[in-house]
Amino acid sequence: MNEKLKKLLPYIISATLSVLTFLYLLFTYVKYDLGLISATASGYDCLNLFDTNISGILLSVFLIVLILVAVALLVFAILGMLKELKVISFQTKNNQRYNEWGLLAYAILSGLIMVFTIAYVASNTINKIGIGSFIGLFLGVGVYVLYKYLHKKQFSVITVAKKNNDNKNEKNTHTYTKENDNNNSETTDIPIPKFELNENDKDDSTKI
């Protein structure tokens, strides 16, 4: 996989999930069966259940928080992609960790929305649960698991590459040391010849 695409992938996942959030909220969350009359309420309709029981109120609260998290993830994903593409520049450490925390919060909220949708339906015998909350739970948890899998796989590749690099550097260091040892062992002292005059040479040197 391209190195640039690897850096962009976490932000692409977040942006995709955020966009899908605004789409699946159009699906039915609650069905009202009033005998001859039936009606449905989408995720957007369930944002205003504050005049119902505690389950309905909490369902509305968590849906509102989910939308806020989705918006935050989308904004952060766009900024992250622009930064990786060198379009803008800003200093933020642990970008991917913040992105992961956002996805984790999204998955937890999806689970809570599912729980309180079931509780709201159970507290009203004429209501039935729709498909919307199931889609939200599947996407929230599924995307987070996918993100963790890809992140773990990418981390494993980086670790293996770093280990191979270290081994290669260590091998080069040993080779260089060995060559130095060989060079040092081959270096020997060359004796300097000493010249001495014998007695005959001394006598001759005095002759004119």
C-alpha contacts under 8 A as a table, 3 or more apart, distances in Angstrom:
res1	aa1	res2	aa2	distance
1	M	5	L	6.93
1	M	6	K	6.80
2	N	5	L	5.19
2	N	6	K	6.34
3	E	6	K	5.14
3	E	7	K	6.63
4	K	7	K	5.25
4	K	8	L	6.33
4	K	84	E	7.61
5	L	8	L	4.95
5	L	9	L	5.85
6	K	9	L	5.26
6	K	10	P	7.79
7	K	10	P	6.92
7	K	84	E	7.08
8	L	11	Y	5.53
8	L	12	I	6.18
8	L	80	G	7.72
8	L	81	M	5.89
8	L	84	E	6.88
9	L	12	I	4.97
9	L	13	I	6.18
10	P	13	I	5.23
10	P	14	S	6.40
10	P	96	Q	7.06
10	P	99	N	7.40
10	P	147	Y	7.05
11	Y	14	S	5.07
11	Y	15	A	6.05
11	Y	76	F	7.79
11	Y	77	A	4.45
11	Y	78	I	7.21
11	Y	80	G	6.44
11	Y	81	M	6.39
11	Y	99	N	7.51
12	I	15	A	5.15
12	I	16	T	6.04
12	I	77	A	6.83
12	I	81	M	7.90
13	I	16	T	5.22
13	I	17	L	6.22
13	I	143	V	7.49
13	I	147	Y	7.58
14	S	17	L	5.21
14	S	18	S	6.16
14	S	73	L	5.95
14	S	74	L	6.50
14	S	77	A	6.15
14	S	99	N	7.48
14	S	103	L	7.20
15	A	18	S	5.09
15	A	19	V	6.29
15	A	73	L	6.64
15	A	74	L	4.84
15	A	77	A	5.67
15	A	78	I	7.31
16	T	19	V	5.28
16	T	20	L	6.18
17	L	20	L	5.09
17	L	21	T	6.17
17	L	70	A	7.62
17	L	139	L	7.44
17	L	140	G	7.82
17	L	143	V	7.51
18	S	21	T	5.14
18	S	22	F	7.04
18	S	70	A	4.74
18	S	71	V	6.67
18	S	73	L	6.57
18	S	74	L	5.69
19	V	22	F	5.66
19	V	23	L	6.79
19	V	70	A	7.92
19	V	74	L	7.69
20	L	23	L	4.99
20	L	24	Y	6.11
21	T	24	Y	5.46
21	T	25	L	6.19
21	T	67	I	7.56
21	T	70	A	6.98
21	T	136	G	7.42
22	F	25	L	5.53
22	F	26	L	7.27
22	F	67	I	7.86
23	L	26	L	5.70
23	L	27	F	7.81
24	Y	27	F	5.39
24	Y	43	G	7.89
24	Y	132	G	6.29
24	Y	135	I	7.04
24	Y	136	G	7.06
25	L	28	T	7.70
25	L	42	S	6.24
25	L	43	G	4.42
25	L	44	Y	6.08
25	L	132	G	6.50
26	L	42	S	5.38
26	L	43	G	6.02
26	L	44	Y	6.73
26	L	132	G	7.71
27	F	42	S	5.27
27	F	43	G	6.64
27	F	130	G	7.81
27	F	131	I	6.80
27	F	132	G	4.91
28	T	31	K	7.15
28	T	40	T	6.14
28	T	41	A	5.56
28	T	42	S	4.24
28	T	43	G	6.64
28	T	130	G	4.96
28	T	131	I	5.90
28	T	132	G	5.18
29	Y	40	T	7.54
29	Y	41	A	5.86
29	Y	42	S	5.12
29	Y	43	G	5.70
29	Y	46	C	7.55
29	Y	117	T	7.48
29	Y	129	I	5.99
29	Y	130	G	4.28
29	Y	131	I	6.05
29	Y	132	G	4.81
29	Y	133	S	5.87
30	V	40	T	5.84
30	V	41	A	5.18
30	V	42	S	6.88
30	V	117	T	7.69
30	V	121	V	7.25
30	V	127	N	6.62
30	V	128	K	5.75
30	V	129	I	4.79
30	V	130	G	5.00
31	K	38	S	7.30
31	K	39	A	5.92
31	K	40	T	4.41
31	K	41	A	6.29
31	K	127	N	5.44
31	K	128	K	4.80
31	K	129	I	6.05
31	K	130	G	6.23
32	Y	38	S	5.47
32	Y	39	A	4.99
32	Y	40	T	5.85
32	Y	41	A	7.82
32	Y	126	I	6.15
32	Y	127	N	4.65
32	Y	128	K	6.49
33	D	36	L	7.86
33	D	37	I	6.48
33	D	38	S	4.54
33	D	39	A	6.62
33	D	126	I	5.33
33	D	127	N	5.90
33	D	128	K	7.52
34	L	37	I	4.99
34	L	38	S	5.50
34	L	126	I	6.64
35	G	38	S	6.98
41	A	44	Y	7.70
41	A	45	D	5.27
41	A	46	C	6.42
42	S	45	D	5.03
42	S	46	C	6.34
42	S	132	G	7.39
43	G	46	C	5.10
43	G	47	L	6.70
43	G	63	L	7.54
43	G	132	G	7.01
44	Y	47	L	5.36
44	Y	48	N	7.99
45	D	48	N	6.25
46	C	49	L	5.76
46	C	56	G	7.90
46	C	59	L	7.33
46	C	60	S	5.82
46	C	63	L	7.83
47	L	59	L	7.64
47	L	60	S	4.44
47	L	61	V	7.33
47	L	63	L	6.36
47	L	64	I	6.58
48	N	51	D	7.82
48	N	60	S	6.08
49	L	52	T	5.57
49	L	56	G	5.32
49	L	57	I	5.49
49	L	59	L	7.68
49	L	60	S	5.89
50	F	53	N	7.66
50	F	56	G	6.70
50	F	57	I	4.74
50	F	60	S	7.10
51	D	57	I	7.44
52	T	55	S	7.88
52	T	56	G	5.67
52	T	57	I	6.53
53	N	56	G	5.42
53	N	57	I	6.34
53	N	120	Y	7.78
54	I	57	I	5.03
54	I	58	L	6.13
55	S	58	L	5.29
55	S	59	L	6.07
55	S	116	F	5.60
55	S	117	T	7.47
55	S	119	A	5.94
55	S	120	Y	4.99
56	G	59	L	4.98
56	G	60	S	6.28
56	G	116	F	7.22
56	G	117	T	7.54
56	G	120	Y	5.49
57	I	60	S	5.23
57	I	61	V	6.29
58	L	61	V	4.93
58	L	62	F	6.10
58	L	116	F	6.90
59	L	62	F	5.36
59	L	63	L	6.15
59	L	113	I	5.83
59	L	116	F	5.48
59	L	117	T	6.35
59	L	120	Y	7.88
60	S	63	L	5.14
60	S	64	I	6.22
61	V	64	I	5.24
61	V	65	V	6.29
62	F	65	V	4.99
62	F	66	L	5.98
62	F	109	L	6.48
62	F	112	L	7.27
62	F	113	I	6.19
63	L	66	L	4.95
63	L	67	I	6.33
63	L	109	L	7.97
63	L	113	I	6.80
64	I	67	I	5.24
64	I	68	L	6.39
65	V	68	L	5.03
65	V	69	V	6.18
65	V	109	L	7.91
66	L	69	V	5.09
66	L	70	A	6.12
66	L	106	Y	6.50
66	L	109	L	6.30
66	L	110	S	7.61
67	I	70	A	4.98
67	I	71	V	6.19
68	L	71	V	5.14
68	L	72	A	6.18
69	V	72	A	5.01
69	V	73	L	6.06
69	V	102	G	7.02
69	V	105	A	7.78
69	V	106	Y	6.70
70	A	73	L	5.09
70	A	74	L	6.15
70	A	106	Y	7.54
71	V	74	L	5.09
71	V	75	V	6.22
72	A	75	V	5.21
72	A	76	F	6.03
73	L	76	F	5.11
73	L	77	A	5.86
73	L	99	N	7.18
73	L	102	G	6.52
73	L	103	L	7.91
74	L	77	A	5.06
74	L	78	I	6.19
75	V	78	I	5.25
75	V	79	L	6.26
76	F	79	L	5.14
76	F	80	G	5.98
76	F	99	N	7.67
77	A	80	G	5.00
77	A	81	M	6.12
77	A	99	N	7.85
78	I	81	M	5.22
78	I	82	L	6.17
79	L	82	L	5.12
79	L	83	K	6.10
79	L	88	I	7.99
80	G	83	K	5.08
80	G	84	E	6.23
80	G	95	N	7.59
81	M	84	E	5.11
81	M	85	L	6.10
82	L	85	L	5.08
82	L	86	K	6.20
82	L	87	V	5.15
82	L	88	I	5.84
83	K	86	K	5.03
83	K	87	V	5.91
83	K	88	I	5.14
83	K	89	S	5.61
83	K	90	F	7.33
84	E	87	V	7.69
85	L	88	I	7.89
86	K	89	S	6.64
92	T	95	N	6.35
94	N	97	R	5.13
94	N	98	Y	6.41
95	N	98	Y	5.32
95	N	99	N	6.30
96	Q	99	N	4.87
96	Q	100	E	6.13
97	R	100	E	4.99
97	R	101	W	6.23
98	Y	101	W	5.06
98	Y	102	G	6.26
99	N	102	G	5.13
99	N	103	L	6.41
100	E	103	L	5.10
100	E	104	L	6.16
100	E	144	Y	7.82
100	E	147	Y	7.83
101	W	104	L	4.99
101	W	105	A	6.13
102	G	105	A	5.12
102	G	106	Y	6.17
103	L	106	Y	4.94
103	L	107	A	6.21
103	L	140	G	7.49
103	L	143	V	7.75
103	L	144	Y	5.82
104	L	107	A	5.10
104	L	108	I	6.28
104	L	144	Y	6.36
105	A	108	I	5.16
105	A	109	L	6.13
106	Y	109	L	5.14
106	Y	110	S	6.15
106	Y	140	G	5.99
107	A	110	S	5.08
107	A	111	G	6.41
107	A	137	L	7.09
107	A	140	G	4.31
107	A	141	V	4.90
107	A	144	Y	6.77
108	I	111	G	5.17
108	I	112	L	6.31
108	I	140	G	7.86
108	I	141	V	7.90
109	L	112	L	4.99
109	L	113	I	6.05
110	S	113	I	5.13
110	S	114	M	6.24
110	S	133	S	7.60
110	S	136	G	5.87
110	S	137	L	4.86
110	S	140	G	5.93
110	S	141	V	7.65
111	G	114	M	5.12
111	G	115	V	6.29
111	G	137	L	5.80
112	L	115	V	5.04
112	L	116	F	6.20
113	I	116	F	5.28
113	I	117	T	5.91
113	I	133	S	6.87
114	M	117	T	5.15
114	M	118	I	6.31
114	M	133	S	5.44
114	M	134	F	6.95
114	M	137	L	6.75
115	V	118	I	5.32
115	V	119	A	6.24
116	F	119	A	4.69
116	F	120	Y	5.86
117	T	120	Y	5.10
117	T	121	V	6.18
117	T	129	I	7.14
117	T	133	S	7.31
118	I	121	V	5.17
118	I	122	A	6.00
118	I	129	I	6.75
119	A	122	A	5.03
119	A	123	S	6.14
120	Y	123	S	5.23
120	Y	124	N	6.61
121	V	124	N	5.29
121	V	125	T	6.95
121	V	126	I	7.95
121	V	127	N	5.27
121	V	128	K	5.83
121	V	129	I	6.24
122	A	125	T	6.25
122	A	127	N	7.63
124	N	127	N	5.60
125	T	128	K	7.98
130	G	133	S	6.95
130	G	134	F	7.89
131	I	134	F	5.35
131	I	135	I	6.38
132	G	135	I	5.23
132	G	136	G	6.29
133	S	136	G	4.98
133	S	137	L	6.14
134	F	137	L	5.18
134	F	138	F	6.10
135	I	138	F	5.12
135	I	139	L	6.10
136	G	139	L	5.24
136	G	140	G	5.92
137	L	140	G	5.17
137	L	141	V	6.03
137	L	142	G	7.96
138	F	141	V	5.65
138	F	142	G	5.55
139	L	142	G	5.06
139	L	143	V	5.69
140	G	143	V	5.59
140	G	144	Y	6.39
141	V	144	Y	5.24
141	V	145	V	6.21
142	G	145	V	5.22
142	G	146	L	6.12
143	V	146	L	4.98
143	V	147	Y	6.02
144	Y	147	Y	5.02
144	Y	148	K	6.22
145	V	148	K	5.15
145	V	149	Y	6.17
146	L	149	Y	5.09
146	L	150	L	6.20
147	Y	150	L	5.25
147	Y	151	H	5.99
148	K	151	H	5.03
148	K	152	K	5.99
149	Y	152	K	5.17
149	Y	153	K	6.11
150	L	153	K	5.02
150	L	154	Q	6.03
151	H	154	Q	5.11
151	H	155	F	6.04
152	K	155	F	5.01
152	K	156	S	6.13
153	K	156	S	5.10
153	K	157	V	6.35
154	Q	157	V	5.14
154	Q	158	I	6.26
155	F	158	I	5.09
155	F	159	T	6.09
156	S	159	T	5.04
156	S	160	V	6.16
157	V	160	V	5.21
157	V	161	A	6.13
158	I	161	A	5.12
158	I	162	K	6.05
159	T	162	K	5.08
159	T	163	K	6.07
160	V	163	K	5.04
160	V	164	N	6.16
161	A	164	N	5.15
161	A	165	N	6.14
162	K	165	N	4.97
162	K	166	D	6.14
163	K	166	D	5.06
163	K	167	N	6.14
164	N	167	N	5.06
164	N	168	K	6.05
165	N	168	K	5.05
165	N	169	N	6.11
166	D	169	N	5.09
166	D	170	E	6.00
167	N	170	E	5.02
167	N	171	K	6.05
168	K	171	K	5.07
168	K	172	N	6.18
169	N	172	N	5.07
169	N	173	T	6.12
170	E	173	T	5.02
170	E	174	H	6.26
171	K	174	H	5.15
171	K	175	T	6.17
172	N	175	T	5.05
172	N	176	Y	6.08
173	T	176	Y	5.11
173	T	177	T	6.12
174	H	177	T	5.07
174	H	178	K	6.05
175	T	178	K	5.07
175	T	179	E	6.18
176	Y	179	E	5.13
176	Y	180	N	6.21
177	T	180	N	5.02
177	T	181	D	6.13
178	K	181	D	4.98
178	K	182	N	6.14
179	E	182	N	5.02
179	E	183	N	6.12
180	N	183	N	5.03
180	N	184	N	6.06
181	D	184	N	5.02
181	D	185	S	6.03
182	N	185	S	5.04
182	N	186	E	6.14
183	N	186	E	5.21
183	N	187	T	6.44
184	N	187	T	5.30
185	S	188	T	7.59
197	L	201	D	5.80
197	L	202	K	6.37
198	N	201	D	5.39
198	N	202	K	6.37
199	E	202	K	5.07
199	E	203	D	6.34
200	N	203	D	5.13
200	N	204	D	6.23
201	D	204	D	5.08
201	D	205	S	6.12
202	K	205	S	5.14
202	K	206	T	6.80
203	D	206	T	5.48
203	D	207	K	6.89
204	D	207	K	5.24
205	S	208	I	7.90
